[in-house]
Amino acid sequence: MSILGVIVRARPEHRGDVERELAGLPGVDIAAAADGRWVLVIEDHEQDSAAATMVRITTLPQVLNTSLVFEYSGPDAPAAEPALSNFQAWRDAPGQTRKPT
């Protein structure tokens, strides 16, 4: 599980449009709002991760910028992929790639 604290900024004249967009996103709670600024709490949900939701907010045309101010990944978060230990196993020698079998 991931939880993000995000500040979003937009021009005050776009306040209504941005608030409607934010309110329609799953996993997003508006913690505070002011003239063109919002403090959001974004959580993972079944359709997207919190990070993907933040990226979606960042790309809204009325949004000027977003700032990540808090991030939490709890013990119920998916385990990270194991590190690649033999990163050169796909080649026989430098500059020579192995043919697929």
C-alpha positions as YAML, in Angstrom:
chain: A
units: angstrom
residues:
- id: 1
  name: MET
  ca: [0.00, 0.00, 0.00]
- id: 2
  name: SER
  ca: [1.26, 3.46, -0.89]
- id: 3
  name: ILE
  ca: [-0.03, 6.76, 0.42]
- id: 4
  name: LEU
  ca: [1.09, 10.07, -1.06]
- id: 5
  name: GLY
  ca: [0.69, 13.61, 0.22]
- id: 6
  name: VAL
  ca: [0.61, 15.97, -2.76]
- id: 7
  name: ILE
  ca: [0.18, 19.70, -3.25]
- id: 8
  name: VAL
  ca: [-1.51, 20.69, -6.51]
- id: 9
  name: ARG
  ca: [-1.49, 24.21, -7.96]
- id: 10
  name: ALA
  ca: [-3.69, 25.67, -10.67]
- id: 11
  name: ARG
  ca: [-4.87, 29.13, -11.62]
- id: 12
  name: PRO
  ca: [-7.75, 30.28, -9.39]
- id: 13
  name: GLU
  ca: [-10.05, 30.68, -12.41]
- id: 14
  name: HIS
  ca: [-9.76, 26.91, -13.04]
- id: 15
  name: ARG
  ca: [-10.65, 25.99, -9.46]
- id: 16
  name: GLY
  ca: [-14.04, 24.43, -10.25]
- id: 17
  name: ASP
  ca: [-12.74, 22.36, -13.19]
- id: 18
  name: VAL
  ca: [-9.77, 21.05, -11.23]
- id: 19
  name: GLU
  ca: [-11.86, 20.21, -8.15]
- id: 20
  name: ARG
  ca: [-14.33, 18.24, -10.29]
- id: 21
  name: GLU
  ca: [-11.46, 16.31, -11.88]
- id: 22
  name: LEU
  ca: [-9.83, 15.57, -8.52]
- id: 23
  name: ALA
  ca: [-13.10, 14.54, -6.90]
- id: 24
  name: GLY
  ca: [-13.72, 12.05, -9.73]
- id: 25
  name: LEU
  ca: [-10.43, 10.20, -9.28]
- id: 26
  name: PRO
  ca: [-10.52, 7.01, -7.20]
- id: 27
  name: GLY
  ca: [-8.13, 6.96, -4.25]
- id: 28
  name: VAL
  ca: [-7.94, 10.77, -4.02]
- id: 29
  name: ASP
  ca: [-9.07, 12.70, -0.94]
- id: 30
  name: ILE
  ca: [-8.95, 16.49, -0.91]
- id: 31
  name: ALA
  ca: [-7.57, 17.32, 2.54]
- id: 32
  name: ALA
  ca: [-7.57, 21.11, 2.08]
- id: 33
  name: ALA
  ca: [-8.34, 23.58, -0.68]
- id: 34
  name: ALA
  ca: [-7.57, 27.24, -1.19]
- id: 35
  name: ASP
  ca: [-7.49, 29.61, -4.13]
- id: 36
  name: GLY
  ca: [-5.81, 27.45, -6.74]
- id: 37
  name: ARG
  ca: [-4.06, 25.14, -4.26]
- id: 38
  name: TRP
  ca: [-5.09, 21.73, -2.97]
- id: 39
  name: VAL
  ca: [-3.58, 19.33, -0.48]
- id: 40
  name: LEU
  ca: [-4.37, 15.77, -1.52]
- id: 41
  name: VAL
  ca: [-4.01, 12.37, 0.05]
- id: 42
  name: ILE
  ca: [-3.68, 9.74, -2.68]
- id: 43
  name: GLU
  ca: [-3.90, 6.01, -1.96]
- id: 44
  name: ASP
  ca: [-3.43, 2.95, -4.14]
- id: 45
  name: HIS
  ca: [-6.70, 1.55, -5.46]
- id: 46
  name: GLU
  ca: [-7.67, -1.47, -7.48]
- id: 47
  name: GLN
  ca: [-7.32, 0.26, -10.89]
- id: 48
  name: ASP
  ca: [-4.08, 2.23, -10.37]
- id: 49
  name: SER
  ca: [-1.21, 2.88, -8.02]
- id: 50
  name: ALA
  ca: [-1.00, 6.13, -6.08]
- id: 51
  name: ALA
  ca: [2.00, 7.14, -8.19]
- id: 52
  name: ALA
  ca: [0.06, 6.58, -11.44]
- id: 53
  name: THR
  ca: [-2.79, 8.70, -10.08]
- id: 54
  name: MET
  ca: [-0.34, 11.48, -9.23]
- id: 55
  name: VAL
  ca: [1.04, 11.37, -12.78]
- id: 56
  name: ARG
  ca: [-2.50, 11.57, -14.13]
- id: 57
  name: ILE
  ca: [-3.15, 14.68, -12.00]
- id: 58
  name: THR
  ca: [0.12, 16.23, -13.18]
- id: 59
  name: THR
  ca: [-0.99, 15.89, -16.80]
- id: 60
  name: LEU
  ca: [-4.35, 17.62, -16.33]
- id: 61
  name: PRO
  ca: [-4.29, 20.67, -18.62]
- id: 62
  name: GLN
  ca: [-5.32, 23.17, -15.91]
- id: 63
  name: VAL
  ca: [-2.73, 21.96, -13.37]
- id: 64
  name: LEU
  ca: [0.36, 24.17, -13.16]
- id: 65
  name: ASN
  ca: [2.41, 21.83, -10.96]
- id: 66
  name: THR
  ca: [2.33, 19.13, -8.31]
- id: 67
  name: SER
  ca: [4.68, 18.59, -5.38]
- id: 68
  name: LEU
  ca: [5.13, 15.29, -3.58]
- id: 69
  name: VAL
  ca: [5.49, 16.19, 0.10]
- id: 70
  name: PHE
  ca: [4.90, 12.81, 1.76]
- id: 71
  name: GLU
  ca: [5.24, 9.17, 0.71]
- id: 72
  name: TYR
  ca: [4.49, 6.02, 2.67]
- id: 73
  name: SER
  ca: [4.86, 2.45, 1.49]
- id: 74
  name: GLY
  ca: [3.62, 0.07, 4.11]
- id: 75
  name: PRO
  ca: [4.40, -3.57, 4.79]
- id: 76
  name: ASP
  ca: [1.38, -4.59, 2.74]
- id: 77
  name: ALA
  ca: [3.00, -3.05, -0.36]
- id: 78
  name: PRO
  ca: [4.05, -5.52, -3.07]
- id: 79
  name: ALA
  ca: [7.61, -6.75, -2.67]
- id: 80
  name: ALA
  ca: [10.22, -5.13, -4.84]
- id: 81
  name: GLU
  ca: [11.59, -7.12, -7.76]
- id: 82
  name: PRO
  ca: [14.78, -8.96, -6.84]
- id: 83
  name: ALA
  ca: [17.98, -7.33, -8.02]
- id: 84
  name: LEU
  ca: [19.46, -8.73, -11.19]
- id: 85
  name: SER
  ca: [22.57, -10.57, -10.01]
- id: 86
  name: ASN
  ca: [24.12, -11.74, -13.28]
- id: 87
  name: PHE
  ca: [23.51, -8.75, -15.51]
- id: 88
  name: GLN
  ca: [25.90, -9.95, -18.22]
- id: 89
  name: ALA
  ca: [24.39, -13.44, -18.63]
- id: 90
  name: TRP
  ca: [22.71, -12.45, -21.90]
- id: 91
  name: ARG
  ca: [26.00, -12.15, -23.81]
- id: 92
  name: ASP
  ca: [28.94, -14.46, -24.49]
- id: 93
  name: ALA
  ca: [31.60, -11.75, -24.66]
- id: 94
  name: PRO
  ca: [31.63, -7.93, -24.65]
- id: 95
  name: GLY
  ca: [29.98, -6.69, -27.83]
- id: 96
  name: GLN
  ca: [28.66, -10.16, -28.76]
- id: 97
  name: THR
  ca: [25.05, -11.11, -28.02]
- id: 98
  name: ARG
  ca: [23.85, -14.66, -27.59]
- id: 99
  name: LYS
  ca: [21.33, -15.97, -30.11]
- id: 100
  name: PRO
  ca: [17.96, -16.82, -28.57]
- id: 101
  name: THR
  ca: [17.35, -20.54, -28.09]
...
